[in-house]
Amino acid sequence: MLELDEDIESGVRREIFEETGLTVHVDTLTGVYKNIKQGIVALVFRCVPETTEVRLSDETTAIEWLTPDEISLRMAPAYACRLLDALGSGPPCVRAHDGHDLVPGAAPER
């Protein structure tokens, strides 16, 4: 969540730092995702780490680097697609989900 006086990139950097201890450079918007049950819209950005030391927080139980296959196997589709979309090189995807699964027929729009 963004603070009222915070721009989007600053909010992305703050959230990543709070949850992982990593300092990042915010790169490209890779997707817009709407949870249709909660009415929440998430913007997802590809980021480049500027530091390497990670730490857990109250909001983070583990930090792992995963391959695309591991992402698909270990995460709910609604969240796996965010990471997989971020690995792509096209324009941002726009998707809707129910909190776990993508909405049927909600193919990525680019």
Buried (B, 14 or more C-beta within 10 A) or exposed (E): EEEEEEEEBEBBBEBBBEBBBBBBEBEEBBBBBBBEEEEEEBBBBBBEEEEEEBEEEEEEEEEEEEEEEEBBEEBEBBBBBBBBBBEBEEEBBBBBBBEEEBEEEBEBEE
